């Protein structure tokens, strides 16, 4: 068994990574695809639905509600 096989594989991997980085630099940013656009629209719709959702008003627990007496036991 060759003890340098791992080094050869790692050297090939390094060359592949460098070639991929060079290709990305040469071709530049790509235009968004159909799935990317649908994903963005879905996020916007989800956000809009969350903002439009109505919530019940929060109760102020410090003061007693109107018309009711505080039932504190001393």
CHARMM internal coordinates of N, CA and C (Angstrom, degrees):
IC EDIT
DIST 1 N 1 CA 1.4480
DIST 1 CA 1 C 1.5271
ANGL 1 N 1 CA 1 C 108.81
DIST 1 C 2 N 1.3192
ANGL 1 CA 1 C 2 N 115.55
DIHE 1 N 1 CA 1 C 2 N 135.06
DIST 2 N 2 CA 1.4568
ANGL 1 C 2 N 2 CA 121.40
DIHE 1 CA 1 C 2 N 2 CA -176.86
DIST 2 CA 2 C 1.5369
ANGL 2 N 2 CA 2 C 109.95
DIHE 1 C 2 N 2 CA 2 C -78.73
DIST 2 C 3 N 1.3341
ANGL 2 CA 2 C 3 N 118.73
DIHE 2 N 2 CA 2 C 3 N 122.05
DIST 3 N 3 CA 1.4690
ANGL 2 C 3 N 3 CA 120.17
DIHE 2 CA 2 C 3 N 3 CA -178.86
DIST 3 CA 3 C 1.5282
ANGL 3 N 3 CA 3 C 112.75
DIHE 2 C 3 N 3 CA 3 C -73.19
DIST 3 C 4 N 1.3292
ANGL 3 CA 3 C 4 N 118.46
DIHE 3 N 3 CA 3 C 4 N -10.61
DIST 4 N 4 CA 1.4565
ANGL 3 C 4 N 4 CA 121.31
DIHE 3 CA 3 C 4 N 4 CA -176.91
DIST 4 CA 4 C 1.5294
ANGL 4 N 4 CA 4 C 113.30
DIHE 3 C 4 N 4 CA 4 C -102.12
DIST 4 C 5 N 1.3304
ANGL 4 CA 4 C 5 N 116.93
DIHE 4 N 4 CA 4 C 5 N 10.49
DIST 5 N 5 CA 1.4593
ANGL 4 C 5 N 5 CA 120.12
DIHE 4 CA 4 C 5 N 5 CA -178.40
DIST 5 CA 5 C 1.5232
ANGL 5 N 5 CA 5 C 110.50
DIHE 4 C 5 N 5 CA 5 C -62.42
DIST 5 C 6 N 1.3187
ANGL 5 CA 5 C 6 N 117.41
DIHE 5 N 5 CA 5 C 6 N -44.30
DIST 6 N 6 CA 1.4590
ANGL 5 C 6 N 6 CA 120.62
DIHE 5 CA 5 C 6 N 6 CA -179.44
DIST 6 CA 6 C 1.5281
ANGL 6 N 6 CA 6 C 111.44
DIHE 5 C 6 N 6 CA 6 C -61.28
DIST 6 C 7 N 1.3308
ANGL 6 CA 6 C 7 N 116.70
DIHE 6 N 6 CA 6 C 7 N -38.92
DIST 7 N 7 CA 1.4570
ANGL 6 C 7 N 7 CA 119.87
DIHE 6 CA 6 C 7 N 7 CA 178.62
DIST 7 CA 7 C 1.5248
ANGL 7 N 7 CA 7 C 110.74
DIHE 6 C 7 N 7 CA 7 C -65.67
DIST 7 C 8 N 1.3233
ANGL 7 CA 7 C 8 N 116.54
DIHE 7 N 7 CA 7 C 8 N -39.34
DIST 8 N 8 CA 1.4694
ANGL 7 C 8 N 8 CA 120.32
DIHE 7 CA 7 C 8 N 8 CA 178.48
DIST 8 CA 8 C 1.5201
ANGL 8 N 8 CA 8 C 111.07
DIHE 7 C 8 N 8 CA 8 C -64.73
DIST 8 C 9 N 1.3148
ANGL 8 CA 8 C 9 N 115.91
DIHE 8 N 8 CA 8 C 9 N -42.27
DIST 9 N 9 CA 1.4680
ANGL 8 C 9 N 9 CA 120.32
DIHE 8 CA 8 C 9 N 9 CA 179.48
DIST 9 CA 9 C 1.5193
ANGL 9 N 9 CA 9 C 110.19
DIHE 8 C 9 N 9 CA 9 C -65.50
DIST 9 C 10 N 1.3204
ANGL 9 CA 9 C 10 N 117.43
DIHE 9 N 9 CA 9 C 10 N -42.31
DIST 10 N 10 CA 1.4607
ANGL 9 C 10 N 10 CA 120.49
DIHE 9 CA 9 C 10 N 10 CA -179.71
DIST 10 CA 10 C 1.5380
ANGL 10 N 10 CA 10 C 110.92
DIHE 9 C 10 N 10 CA 10 C -67.09
DIST 10 C 11 N 1.3334
ANGL 10 CA 10 C 11 N 117.13
DIHE 10 N 10 CA 10 C 11 N -36.30
DIST 11 N 11 CA 1.4644
ANGL 10 C 11 N 11 CA 120.21
DIHE 10 CA 10 C 11 N 11 CA 177.43
DIST 11 CA 11 C 1.5291
ANGL 11 N 11 CA 11 C 110.27
DIHE 10 C 11 N 11 CA 11 C -64.80
DIST 11 C 12 N 1.3377
ANGL 11 CA 11 C 12 N 117.22
DIHE 11 N 11 CA 11 C 12 N -41.57
DIST 12 N 12 CA 1.4642
ANGL 11 C 12 N 12 CA 120.86
DIHE 11 CA 11 C 12 N 12 CA 177.95
DIST 12 CA 12 C 1.5272
ANGL 12 N 12 CA 12 C 110.40
DIHE 11 C 12 N 12 CA 12 C -64.71
DIST 12 C 13 N 1.3261
ANGL 12 CA 12 C 13 N 116.62
DIHE 12 N 12 CA 12 C 13 N -40.25
DIST 13 N 13 CA 1.4748
ANGL 12 C 13 N 13 CA 121.00
DIHE 12 CA 12 C 13 N 13 CA 178.13
DIST 13 CA 13 C 1.5293
ANGL 13 N 13 CA 13 C 110.62
DIHE 12 C 13 N 13 CA 13 C -62.58
DIST 13 C 14 N 1.3350
ANGL 13 CA 13 C 14 N 117.24
DIHE 13 N 13 CA 13 C 14 N -41.48
DIST 14 N 14 CA 1.4631
ANGL 13 C 14 N 14 CA 120.79
DIHE 13 CA 13 C 14 N 14 CA 178.32
DIST 14 CA 14 C 1.5258
ANGL 14 N 14 CA 14 C 110.98
DIHE 13 C 14 N 14 CA 14 C -62.50
DIST 14 C 15 N 1.3237
ANGL 14 CA 14 C 15 N 116.73
DIHE 14 N 14 CA 14 C 15 N -42.48
DIST 15 N 15 CA 1.4628
ANGL 14 C 15 N 15 CA 119.98
DIHE 14 CA 14 C 15 N 15 CA 178.59
DIST 15 CA 15 C 1.5340
ANGL 15 N 15 CA 15 C 110.72
DIHE 14 C 15 N 15 CA 15 C -64.26
DIST 15 C 16 N 1.3354
ANGL 15 CA 15 C 16 N 116.99
DIHE 15 N 15 CA 15 C 16 N -39.11
DIST 16 N 16 CA 1.4681
ANGL 15 C 16 N 16 CA 120.65
DIHE 15 CA 15 C 16 N 16 CA 177.89
DIST 16 CA 16 C 1.5214
ANGL 16 N 16 CA 16 C 111.35
DIHE 15 C 16 N 16 CA 16 C -63.55
DIST 16 C 17 N 1.3308
ANGL 16 CA 16 C 17 N 116.50
DIHE 16 N 16 CA 16 C 17 N -42.33
DIST 17 N 17 CA 1.4650
ANGL 16 C 17 N 17 CA 120.16
DIHE 16 CA 16 C 17 N 17 CA 179.37
DIST 17 CA 17 C 1.5224
ANGL 17 N 17 CA 17 C 111.13
DIHE 16 C 17 N 17 CA 17 C -64.54
DIST 17 C 18 N 1.3285
ANGL 17 CA 17 C 18 N 116.68
DIHE 17 N 17 CA 17 C 18 N -40.12
DIST 18 N 18 CA 1.4543
ANGL 17 C 18 N 18 CA 119.52
DIHE 17 CA 17 C 18 N 18 CA 178.80
DIST 18 CA 18 C 1.5234
ANGL 18 N 18 CA 18 C 111.34
DIHE 17 C 18 N 18 CA 18 C -66.18
DIST 18 C 19 N 1.3335
ANGL 18 CA 18 C 19 N 116.79
DIHE 18 N 18 CA 18 C 19 N -39.00
DIST 19 N 19 CA 1.4600
ANGL 18 C 19 N 19 CA 120.32
DIHE 18 CA 18 C 19 N 19 CA 178.57
DIST 19 CA 19 C 1.5339
ANGL 19 N 19 CA 19 C 110.60
DIHE 18 C 19 N 19 CA 19 C -66.15
DIST 19 C 20 N 1.3195
ANGL 19 CA 19 C 20 N 116.45
DIHE 19 N 19 CA 19 C 20 N -39.82
DIST 20 N 20 CA 1.4683
ANGL 19 C 20 N 20 CA 120.14
DIHE 19 CA 19 C 20 N 20 CA 178.27
DIST 20 CA 20 C 1.5279
ANGL 20 N 20 CA 20 C 110.85
DIHE 19 C 20 N 20 CA 20 C -64.48
DIST 20 C 21 N 1.3243
ANGL 20 CA 20 C 21 N 117.42
DIHE 20 N 20 CA 20 C 21 N -42.51
DIST 21 N 21 CA 1.4685
ANGL 20 C 21 N 21 CA 120.85
DIHE 20 CA 20 C 21 N 21 CA 178.40
DIST 21 CA 21 C 1.5219
ANGL 21 N 21 CA 21 C 110.69
DIHE 20 C 21 N 21 CA 21 C -63.67
DIST 21 C 22 N 1.3190
ANGL 21 CA 21 C 22 N 117.12
DIHE 21 N 21 CA 21 C 22 N -40.01
DIST 22 N 22 CA 1.4631
ANGL 21 C 22 N 22 CA 120.64
DIHE 21 CA 21 C 22 N 22 CA 178.98
DIST 22 CA 22 C 1.5326
ANGL 22 N 22 CA 22 C 110.57
DIHE 21 C 22 N 22 CA 22 C -65.62
DIST 22 C 23 N 1.3216
ANGL 22 CA 22 C 23 N 117.20
DIHE 22 N 22 CA 22 C 23 N -41.86
DIST 23 N 23 CA 1.4637
ANGL 22 C 23 N 23 CA 120.45
DIHE 22 CA 22 C 23 N 23 CA 178.61
DIST 23 CA 23 C 1.5250
ANGL 23 N 23 CA 23 C 111.34
DIHE 22 C 23 N 23 CA 23 C -63.50
DIST 23 C 24 N 1.3116
ANGL 23 CA 23 C 24 N 117.46
DIHE 23 N 23 CA 23 C 24 N -40.87
DIST 24 N 24 CA 1.4667
ANGL 23 C 24 N 24 CA 120.12
DIHE 23 CA 23 C 24 N 24 CA 177.93
DIST 24 CA 24 C 1.5260
ANGL 24 N 24 CA 24 C 110.78
DIHE 23 C 24 N 24 CA 24 C -63.14
DIST 24 C 25 N 1.3291
ANGL 24 CA 24 C 25 N 116.01
DIHE 24 N 24 CA 24 C 25 N -39.70
DIST 25 N 25 CA 1.4596
ANGL 24 C 25 N 25 CA 119.47
DIHE 24 CA 24 C 25 N 25 CA 179.95
DIST 25 CA 25 C 1.5235
ANGL 25 N 25 CA 25 C 110.77
DIHE 24 C 25 N 25 CA 25 C -66.83
DIST 25 C 26 N 1.3329
ANGL 25 CA 25 C 26 N 116.60
DIHE 25 N 25 CA 25 C 26 N -39.38
DIST 26 N 26 CA 1.4676
ANGL 25 C 26 N 26 CA 120.21
DIHE 25 CA 25 C 26 N 26 CA -177.71
DIST 26 CA 26 C 1.5233
ANGL 26 N 26 CA 26 C 112.42
DIHE 25 C 26 N 26 CA 26 C -70.61
DIST 26 C 27 N 1.3255
ANGL 26 CA 26 C 27 N 116.26
DIHE 26 N 26 CA 26 C 27 N -42.48
DIST 27 N 27 CA 1.4662
ANGL 26 C 27 N 27 CA 119.46
DIHE 26 CA 26 C 27 N 27 CA -175.22
DIST 27 CA 27 C 1.5131
ANGL 27 N 27 CA 27 C 112.86
DIHE 26 C 27 N 27 CA 27 C -85.24
DIST 27 C 28 N 1.2994
ANGL 27 CA 27 C 28 N 118.17
DIHE 27 N 27 CA 27 C 28 N -15.99
DIST 28 N 28 CA 1.4572
ANGL 27 C 28 N 28 CA 121.96
DIHE 27 CA 27 C 28 N 28 CA 175.01
DIST 28 CA 28 C 1.5209
ANGL 28 N 28 CA 28 C 112.94
DIHE 27 C 28 N 28 CA 28 C 71.04
DIST 28 C 29 N 1.3301
ANGL 28 CA 28 C 29 N 115.29
DIHE 28 N 28 CA 28 C 29 N -173.11
DIST 29 N 29 CA 1.4696
ANGL 28 C 29 N 29 CA 118.85
DIHE 28 CA 28 C 29 N 29 CA -178.87
DIST 29 CA 29 C 1.5285
ANGL 29 N 29 CA 29 C 110.38
DIHE 28 C 29 N 29 CA 29 C -68.83
DIST 29 C 30 N 1.2932
ANGL 29 CA 29 C 30 N 114.90
DIHE 29 N 29 CA 29 C 30 N 142.55
DIST 30 N 30 CA 1.4614
ANGL 29 C 30 N 30 CA 119.89
DIHE 29 CA 29 C 30 N 30 CA -178.99
DIST 30 CA 30 C 1.5197
ANGL 30 N 30 CA 30 C 110.02
DIHE 29 C 30 N 30 CA 30 C -94.01
DIST 30 C 31 N 1.3118
ANGL 30 CA 30 C 31 N 115.22
DIHE 30 N 30 CA 30 C 31 N 158.27
DIST 31 N 31 CA 1.4581
ANGL 30 C 31 N 31 CA 120.50
DIHE 30 CA 30 C 31 N 31 CA 176.92
DIST 31 CA 31 C 1.5298
ANGL 31 N 31 CA 31 C 108.46
DIHE 30 C 31 N 31 CA 31 C -72.30
DIST 31 C 32 N 1.3258
ANGL 31 CA 31 C 32 N 117.81
DIHE 31 N 31 CA 31 C 32 N 146.53
DIST 32 N 32 CA 1.4642
ANGL 31 C 32 N 32 CA 119.16
DIHE 31 CA 31 C 32 N 32 CA -179.55
DIST 32 CA 32 C 1.5288
ANGL 32 N 32 CA 32 C 110.92
DIHE 31 C 32 N 32 CA 32 C -64.59
DIST 32 C 33 N 1.3113
ANGL 32 CA 32 C 33 N 114.96
DIHE 32 N 32 CA 32 C 33 N 138.00
DIST 33 N 33 CA 1.4531
ANGL 32 C 33 N 33 CA 120.89
DIHE 32 CA 32 C 33 N 33 CA 179.61
DIST 33 CA 33 C 1.5173
ANGL 33 N 33 CA 33 C 111.56
DIHE 32 C 33 N 33 CA 33 C -83.74
DIST 33 C 34 N 1.3128
ANGL 33 CA 33 C 34 N 115.48
DIHE 33 N 33 CA 33 C 34 N 178.66
DIST 34 N 34 CA 1.4570
ANGL 33 C 34 N 34 CA 121.24
DIHE 33 CA 33 C 34 N 34 CA -178.75
DIST 34 CA 34 C 1.5234
ANGL 34 N 34 CA 34 C 111.34
DIHE 33 C 34 N 34 CA 34 C -61.39
DIST 34 C 35 N 1.3366
ANGL 34 CA 34 C 35 N 116.77
DIHE 34 N 34 CA 34 C 35 N -43.20
DIST 35 N 35 CA 1.4615
ANGL 34 C 35 N 35 CA 119.24
DIHE 34 CA 34 C 35 N 35 CA -179.36
DIST 35 CA 35 C 1.5249
ANGL 35 N 35 CA 35 C 111.40
DIHE 34 C 35 N 35 CA 35 C -65.45
DIST 35 C 36 N 1.3236
ANGL 35 CA 35 C 36 N 116.84
DIHE 35 N 35 CA 35 C 36 N -37.25
DIST 36 N 36 CA 1.4665
ANGL 35 C 36 N 36 CA 119.62
DIHE 35 CA 35 C 36 N 36 CA 178.23
DIST 36 CA 36 C 1.5268
ANGL 36 N 36 CA 36 C 111.14
DIHE 35 C 36 N 36 CA 36 C -63.49
DIST 36 C 37 N 1.3224
ANGL 36 CA 36 C 37 N 116.45
DIHE 36 N 36 CA 36 C 37 N -42.72
DIST 37 N 37 CA 1.4686
ANGL 36 C 37 N 37 CA 120.41
DIHE 36 CA 36 C 37 N 37 CA -179.97
DIST 37 CA 37 C 1.5182
ANGL 37 N 37 CA 37 C 110.29
DIHE 36 C 37 N 37 CA 37 C -65.74
DIST 37 C 38 N 1.3360
ANGL 37 CA 37 C 38 N 117.28
DIHE 37 N 37 CA 37 C 38 N -42.63
DIST 38 N 38 CA 1.4706
ANGL 37 C 38 N 38 CA 119.99
DIHE 37 CA 37 C 38 N 38 CA 178.60
DIST 38 CA 38 C 1.5270
ANGL 38 N 38 CA 38 C 111.16
DIHE 37 C 38 N 38 CA 38 C -64.29
DIST 38 C 39 N 1.3202
ANGL 38 CA 38 C 39 N 116.79
DIHE 38 N 38 CA 38 C 39 N -37.71
DIST 39 N 39 CA 1.4584
ANGL 38 C 39 N 39 CA 120.33
DIHE 38 CA 38 C 39 N 39 CA 178.97
DIST 39 CA 39 C 1.5304
ANGL 39 N 39 CA 39 C 110.46
DIHE 38 C 39 N 39 CA 39 C -64.43
DIST 39 C 40 N 1.3326
ANGL 39 CA 39 C 40 N 116.72
DIHE 39 N 39 CA 39 C 40 N -42.48
DIST 40 N 40 CA 1.4707
ANGL 39 C 40 N 40 CA 120.16
DIHE 39 CA 39 C 40 N 40 CA 178.36
DIST 40 CA 40 C 1.5243
ANGL 40 N 40 CA 40 C 111.27
DIHE 39 C 40 N 40 CA 40 C -64.50
DIST 40 C 41 N 1.3308
ANGL 40 CA 40 C 41 N 117.00
DIHE 40 N 40 CA 40 C 41 N -41.78
DIST 41 N 41 CA 1.4646
ANGL 40 C 41 N 41 CA 120.17
DIHE 40 CA 40 C 41 N 41 CA 178.66
DIST 41 CA 41 C 1.5266
ANGL 41 N 41 CA 41 C 110.93
DIHE 40 C 41 N 41 CA 41 C -64.37
DIST 41 C 42 N 1.3133
ANGL 41 CA 41 C 42 N 116.52
DIHE 41 N 41 CA 41 C 42 N -38.72
DIST 42 N 42 CA 1.4639
ANGL 41 C 42 N 42 CA 120.36
DIHE 41 CA 41 C 42 N 42 CA 178.60
DIST 42 CA 42 C 1.5128
ANGL 42 N 42 CA 42 C 111.78
DIHE 41 C 42 N 42 CA 42 C -63.70
DIST 42 C 43 N 1.3357
ANGL 42 CA 42 C 43 N 116.56
DIHE 42 N 42 CA 42 C 43 N -41.40
DIST 43 N 43 CA 1.4663
ANGL 42 C 43 N 43 CA 119.71
DIHE 42 CA 42 C 43 N 43 CA 177.96
DIST 43 CA 43 C 1.5181
ANGL 43 N 43 CA 43 C 111.01
DIHE 42 C 43 N 43 CA 43 C -64.22
DIST 43 C 44 N 1.3383
ANGL 43 CA 43 C 44 N 116.65
DIHE 43 N 43 CA 43 C 44 N -40.66
DIST 44 N 44 CA 1.4675
ANGL 43 C 44 N 44 CA 120.12
DIHE 43 CA 43 C 44 N 44 CA 179.36
DIST 44 CA 44 C 1.5169
ANGL 44 N 44 CA 44 C 111.33
DIHE 43 C 44 N 44 CA 44 C -64.85
DIST 44 C 45 N 1.3299
ANGL 44 CA 44 C 45 N 116.61
DIHE 44 N 44 CA 44 C 45 N -41.42
DIST 45 N 45 CA 1.4637
ANGL 44 C 45 N 45 CA 119.95
DIHE 44 CA 44 C 45 N 45 CA 179.26
DIST 45 CA 45 C 1.5248
ANGL 45 N 45 CA 45 C 110.41
DIHE 44 C 45 N 45 CA 45 C -65.78
DIST 45 C 46 N 1.3288
ANGL 45 CA 45 C 46 N 116.65
DIHE 45 N 45 CA 45 C 46 N -40.15
DIST 46 N 46 CA 1.4612
ANGL 45 C 46 N 46 CA 120.64
DIHE 45 CA 45 C 46 N 46 CA 179.44
DIST 46 CA 46 C 1.5317
ANGL 46 N 46 CA 46 C 110.31
DIHE 45 C 46 N 46 CA 46 C -63.29
DIST 46 C 47 N 1.3155
ANGL 46 CA 46 C 47 N 116.40
DIHE 46 N 46 CA 46 C 47 N -42.63
DIST 47 N 47 CA 1.4617
ANGL 46 C 47 N 47 CA 120.63
DIHE 46 CA 46 C 47 N 47 CA 178.84
DIST 47 CA 47 C 1.5234
ANGL 47 N 47 CA 47 C 111.00
DIHE 46 C 47 N 47 CA 47 C -65.23
DIST 47 C 48 N 1.3162
ANGL 47 CA 47 C 48 N 116.99
DIHE 47 N 47 CA 47 C 48 N -43.82
DIST 48 N 48 CA 1.4498
ANGL 47 C 48 N 48 CA 120.89
DIHE 47 CA 47 C 48 N 48 CA 179.85
DIST 48 CA 48 C 1.5254
ANGL 48 N 48 CA 48 C 110.89
DIHE 47 C 48 N 48 CA 48 C -63.29
DIST 48 C 49 N 1.3265
ANGL 48 CA 48 C 49 N 117.30
DIHE 48 N 48 CA 48 C 49 N -41.17
DIST 49 N 49 CA 1.4678
ANGL 48 C 49 N 49 CA 120.68
DIHE 48 CA 48 C 49 N 49 CA 178.39
DIST 49 CA 49 C 1.5238
ANGL 49 N 49 CA 49 C 110.36
DIHE 48 C 49 N 49 CA 49 C -64.11
DIST 49 C 50 N 1.3191
ANGL 49 CA 49 C 50 N 117.56
DIHE 49 N 49 CA 49 C 50 N -38.24
DIST 50 N 50 CA 1.4583
ANGL 49 C 50 N 50 CA 120.54
DIHE 49 CA 49 C 50 N 50 CA 178.75
DIST 50 CA 50 C 1.5201
ANGL 50 N 50 CA 50 C 112.00
DIHE 49 C 50 N 50 CA 50 C -67.72
DIST 50 C 51 N 1.3211
ANGL 50 CA 50 C 51 N 116.86
DIHE 50 N 50 CA 50 C 51 N -36.74
DIST 51 N 51 CA 1.4645
ANGL 50 C 51 N 51 CA 119.52
DIHE 50 CA 50 C 51 N 51 CA 178.98
DIST 51 CA 51 C 1.5238
ANGL 51 N 51 CA 51 C 111.60
DIHE 50 C 51 N 51 CA 51 C -72.99
DIST 51 C 52 N 1.3300
ANGL 51 CA 51 C 52 N 116.88
DIHE 51 N 51 CA 51 C 52 N -31.64
DIST 52 N 52 CA 1.4524
ANGL 51 C 52 N 52 CA 120.46
DIHE 51 CA 51 C 52 N 52 CA -177.08
DIST 52 CA 52 C 1.5283
ANGL 52 N 52 CA 52 C 112.22
DIHE 51 C 52 N 52 CA 52 C -82.12
DIST 52 C 53 N 1.3240
ANGL 52 CA 52 C 53 N 117.60
DIHE 52 N 52 CA 52 C 53 N -13.94
DIST 53 N 53 CA 1.4595
ANGL 52 C 53 N 53 CA 120.40
DIHE 52 CA 52 C 53 N 53 CA -177.11
DIST 53 CA 53 C 1.5299
ANGL 53 N 53 CA 53 C 109.94
DIHE 52 C 53 N 53 CA 53 C -66.11
DIST 53 C 54 N 1.2980
ANGL 53 CA 53 C 54 N 116.34
DIHE 53 N 53 CA 53 C 54 N 132.54
DIST 54 N 54 CA 1.4605
ANGL 53 C 54 N 54 CA 120.44
DIHE 53 CA 53 C 54 N 54 CA 179.78
DIST 54 CA 54 C 1.5084
ANGL 54 N 54 CA 54 C 109.67
DIHE 53 C 54 N 54 CA 54 C -86.21
DIST 54 C 55 N 1.3055
ANGL 54 CA 54 C 55 N 115.33
DIHE 54 N 54 CA 54 C 55 N 143.06
DIST 55 N 55 CA 1.4610
ANGL 54 C 55 N 55 CA 120.60
DIHE 54 CA 54 C 55 N 55 CA 179.25
DIST 55 CA 55 C 1.5193
ANGL 55 N 55 CA 55 C 109.01
DIHE 54 C 55 N 55 CA 55 C -123.60
DIST 55 C 56 N 1.3074
ANGL 55 CA 55 C 56 N 115.53
DIHE 55 N 55 CA 55 C 56 N 149.35
DIST 56 N 56 CA 1.4579
ANGL 55 C 56 N 56 CA 120.11
DIHE 55 CA 55 C 56 N 56 CA 177.25
DIST 56 CA 56 C 1.5245
ANGL 56 N 56 CA 56 C 109.14
DIHE 55 C 56 N 56 CA 56 C -69.21
DIST 56 C 57 N 1.3387
ANGL 56 CA 56 C 57 N 116.89
DIHE 56 N 56 CA 56 C 57 N 146.38
DIST 57 N 57 CA 1.4632
ANGL 56 C 57 N 57 CA 118.06
DIHE 56 CA 56 C 57 N 57 CA 178.65
DIST 57 CA 57 C 1.5262
ANGL 57 N 57 CA 57 C 110.53
DIHE 56 C 57 N 57 CA 57 C -65.28
DIST 57 C 58 N 1.3072
ANGL 57 CA 57 C 58 N 115.46
DIHE 57 N 57 CA 57 C 58 N 146.15
DIST 58 N 58 CA 1.4545
ANGL 57 C 58 N 58 CA 119.53
DIHE 57 CA 57 C 58 N 58 CA -179.51
DIST 58 CA 58 C 1.5179
ANGL 58 N 58 CA 58 C 110.15
DIHE 57 C 58 N 58 CA 58 C -79.45
DIST 58 C 59 N 1.2940
ANGL 58 CA 58 C 59 N 116.10
DIHE 58 N 58 CA 58 C 59 N 143.06
DIST 59 N 59 CA 1.4562
ANGL 58 C 59 N 59 CA 121.01
DIHE 58 CA 58 C 59 N 59 CA -179.81
DIST 59 CA 59 C 1.5200
ANGL 59 N 59 CA 59 C 109.66
DIHE 58 C 59 N 59 CA 59 C -86.92
DIST 59 C 60 N 1.3065
ANGL 59 CA 59 C 60 N 115.53
DIHE 59 N 59 CA 59 C 60 N 136.32
DIST 60 N 60 CA 1.4519
ANGL 59 C 60 N 60 CA 121.00
DIHE 59 CA 59 C 60 N 60 CA 177.87
DIST 60 CA 60 C 1.5233
ANGL 60 N 60 CA 60 C 107.55
DIHE 59 C 60 N 60 CA 60 C -83.95
DIST 60 C 61 N 1.3113
ANGL 60 CA 60 C 61 N 118.09
DIHE 60 N 60 CA 60 C 61 N 109.10
DIST 61 N 61 CA 1.4631
ANGL 60 C 61 N 61 CA 121.69
DIHE 60 CA 60 C 61 N 61 CA -174.13
DIST 61 CA 61 C 1.5257
ANGL 61 N 61 CA 61 C 112.09
DIHE 60 C 61 N 61 CA 61 C -83.59
DIST 61 C 62 N 1.3097
ANGL 61 CA 61 C 62 N 118.38
DIHE 61 N 61 CA 61 C 62 N -4.81
DIST 62 N 62 CA 1.4623
ANGL 61 C 62 N 62 CA 119.98
DIHE 61 CA 61 C 62 N 62 CA -179.79
DIST 62 CA 62 C 1.5237
ANGL 62 N 62 CA 62 C 110.45
DIHE 61 C 62 N 62 CA 62 C -77.92
DIST 62 C 63 N 1.3112
ANGL 62 CA 62 C 63 N 116.46
DIHE 62 N 62 CA 62 C 63 N -43.24
DIST 63 N 63 CA 1.4630
ANGL 62 C 63 N 63 CA 120.94
DIHE 62 CA 62 C 63 N 63 CA -178.90
DIST 63 CA 63 C 1.5232
ANGL 63 N 63 CA 63 C 109.88
DIHE 62 C 63 N 63 CA 63 C -102.09
DIST 63 C 64 N 1.3449
ANGL 63 CA 63 C 64 N 116.05
DIHE 63 N 63 CA 63 C 64 N 151.23
DIST 64 N 64 CA 1.4600
ANGL 63 C 64 N 64 CA 120.77
DIHE 63 CA 63 C 64 N 64 CA 176.45
DIST 64 CA 64 C 1.5211
ANGL 64 N 64 CA 64 C 108.52
DIHE 63 C 64 N 64 CA 64 C -74.47
DIST 64 C 65 N 1.3372
ANGL 64 CA 64 C 65 N 118.38
DIHE 64 N 64 CA 64 C 65 N 146.31
DIST 65 N 65 CA 1.4657
ANGL 64 C 65 N 65 CA 120.83
DIHE 64 CA 64 C 65 N 65 CA 178.18
DIST 65 CA 65 C 1.5211
ANGL 65 N 65 CA 65 C 110.93
DIHE 64 C 65 N 65 CA 65 C -59.54
DIST 65 C 66 N 1.3100
ANGL 65 CA 65 C 66 N 116.74
DIHE 65 N 65 CA 65 C 66 N 158.27
DIST 66 N 66 CA 1.4685
ANGL 65 C 66 N 66 CA 121.87
DIHE 65 CA 65 C 66 N 66 CA -179.08
DIST 66 CA 66 C 1.5217
ANGL 66 N 66 CA 66 C 110.28
DIHE 65 C 66 N 66 CA 66 C -60.53
DIST 66 C 67 N 1.2992
ANGL 66 CA 66 C 67 N 115.32
DIHE 66 N 66 CA 66 C 67 N 135.69
DIST 67 N 67 CA 1.4630
ANGL 66 C 67 N 67 CA 120.65
DIHE 66 CA 66 C 67 N 67 CA 176.47
DIST 67 CA 67 C 1.5057
ANGL 67 N 67 CA 67 C 113.44
DIHE 66 C 67 N 67 CA 67 C 84.91
DIST 67 C 68 N 1.3053
ANGL 67 CA 67 C 68 N 120.02
DIHE 67 N 67 CA 67 C 68 N -4.00
DIST 68 N 68 CA 1.4443
ANGL 67 C 68 N 68 CA 121.84
DIHE 67 CA 67 C 68 N 68 CA 179.88
DIST 68 CA 68 C 1.5273
ANGL 68 N 68 CA 68 C 109.28
DIHE 67 C 68 N 68 CA 68 C -114.30
DIST 68 C 69 N 1.3067
ANGL 68 CA 68 C 69 N 114.15
DIHE 68 N 68 CA 68 C 69 N 146.46
DIST 69 N 69 CA 1.4598
ANGL 68 C 69 N 69 CA 119.75
DIHE 68 CA 68 C 69 N 69 CA 177.03
DIST 69 CA 69 C 1.5274
ANGL 69 N 69 CA 69 C 109.01
DIHE 68 C 69 N 69 CA 69 C -90.18
DIST 69 C 70 N 1.2900
ANGL 69 CA 69 C 70 N 115.14
DIHE 69 N 69 CA 69 C 70 N 149.39
DIST 70 N 70 CA 1.4486
ANGL 69 C 70 N 70 CA 119.49
DIHE 69 CA 69 C 70 N 70 CA 176.65
DIST 70 CA 70 C 1.5286
ANGL 70 N 70 CA 70 C 109.13
DIHE 69 C 70 N 70 CA 70 C -71.53
DIST 70 C 71 N 1.3153
ANGL 70 CA 70 C 71 N 117.30
DIHE 70 N 70 CA 70 C 71 N 132.85
DIST 71 N 71 CA 1.4668
ANGL 70 C 71 N 71 CA 120.09
DIHE 70 CA 70 C 71 N 71 CA -176.50
DIST 71 CA 71 C 1.5240
ANGL 71 N 71 CA 71 C 109.58
DIHE 70 C 71 N 71 CA 71 C -107.66
DIST 71 C 72 N 1.3116
ANGL 71 CA 71 C 72 N 115.50
DIHE 71 N 71 CA 71 C 72 N 55.72
DIST 72 N 72 CA 1.4593
ANGL 71 C 72 N 72 CA 119.16
DIHE 71 CA 71 C 72 N 72 CA 178.15
DIST 72 CA 72 C 1.5176
ANGL 72 N 72 CA 72 C 109.87
DIHE 71 C 72 N 72 CA 72 C -85.02
DIST 72 C 73 N 1.3004
ANGL 72 CA 72 C 73 N 115.36
DIHE 72 N 72 CA 72 C 73 N 137.77
DIST 73 N 73 CA 1.4574
ANGL 72 C 73 N 73 CA 120.40
DIHE 72 CA 72 C 73 N 73 CA 178.03
DIST 73 CA 73 C 1.5260
ANGL 73 N 73 CA 73 C 107.00
DIHE 72 C 73 N 73 CA 73 C -102.29
DIST 73 C 74 N 1.3457
ANGL 73 CA 73 C 74 N 115.31
DIHE 73 N 73 CA 73 C 74 N 126.16
DIST 74 N 74 CA 1.4558
ANGL 73 C 74 N 74 CA 118.92
DIHE 73 CA 73 C 74 N 74 CA -177.08
DIST 74 CA 74 C 1.5003
ANGL 74 N 74 CA 74 C 112.03
DIHE 73 C 74 N 74 CA 74 C -87.47
END
COOR INIT
IC SEED 1 N 1 CA 1 C
IC BUILD
